[in-house]
Amino acid sequence: MEATHIGTCIEDNIGFITLDRPERFNSLDVRTAQDLRRAGLAMARDSHVRVVVLSGVNGVFCSGADLKYIRAGGEPADLAYLTPEGRETPSGYGERFKQILEYLHSAIAEIRRAPKPFIAAVDGIAAAGGFGLAMCCDLVLASERAVFEWAYSKTGLTGAESSTFMLPRLLGFRRAMELVLLNPRLDARRAFDLGLITAVHPVATFDDEVRRCARSVAAGPTEALAIAKALMNQSAGMDRLDAHLDLELDHLSRIADGSEFAEGLEGFFARRPPQFAKRA
């Protein structure tokens, strides 16, 4: 099946995966999440690819799951893909999230297992699932206009896409709870100071700096770096990531069918702060 919103290419042993859905701020519907997983798996297993760069188009990295798609009920053909024959296509916000996250979580797990480095090139917003997708990569390069936001609490969600797994490991428990409870929007410099990202570069030279970094990694000892990544994964407890992703998926899909997400979704599209206390 031809990818619809994911671009891929390989240049000089560097694999490029590009989220290309600018009309929806590079958010993910089911098909896009499927294509991202497929692209990540192919790059991870291609022995000619020594490093992979993940980015978005039009000055946006990724805004997470497509809330407009979820509110509209999704596409029946997409939603039926994971539904056993003979069963009705699932209804409810939770099931729509679940169908997207099944693929996105699989892509995230593949990034961590891959015997090669993945570089997130973040130019613009990385929020919710886009934030988690960036955080799971081995290196995170940001332009000066990059913005990082946990964002789930804005719509009454619990966190997914590896964010509740990666944040305590990247920041420590106290700082991680600050991001979850207060949800600050972090500019690139603040994200760098906190240790969330690897480097910050001017917008005008960002693409060149990303390629320079990727070329440097690609020129390194691939087998040794793969083993070092595996050892670092083991040290950080990444062997528990798959189980944690399952927990994130279960909790988010459950709470998405509750009153808090209904209020959060309503507030999101009305462009007003959600009134969670009034729904209690």
C-alpha angles and dihedrals in degrees: 000000000000115000113248106193104011120085122200136183139153122223124175093342091310116120118211123200114184128190103221110182102109096161088065098036090258091295121159129251120176096274094048091049089050091051092047091053091048092050093046092049093048093049093045092054099040106103091202091062111084099176135009128218118204117196145145134234132247099024095303127106103191135312096202128240115006105254092188090056091047094048091049092054099254126252113307093219091053094045092049092058094087095032116103115242112269095030125105117252105266118256129205133069092268094060091048091053090046093056091053096043094049088069099034093050090049090053091050092050089050091052091055094045096044114117090228137056123272118207121202110211103199117193110166127346125007106179136163106331090010089055091051091046091054094045093055092059122097095237128021118201117186136192118227090257094054117122126194123201132168087206101168094112090059089074099030097259130141104228131265142166090083094299097123089047099046102040098067089047093049100038109017124250100286097049091043090055089050091058092046098045101035100027098207119190105239121208117212095264093051091047089052093048090052092051096246095122139035105227145348123223136182114267092238093059099029098107091047092049092050091052092046091054092045091050090050092053092043090055091056130094100285098195094046092047091050091054091045090052090050091050092048089049090053092047091051094047095248089152085080094054097095093053091047092050088054089053092049091050094048095049096043094047090049097048091044087071092055135092096259094061090044088057093042092051092047091050092046094057093039088053092233134117111270117250100219095162091060091056094052 
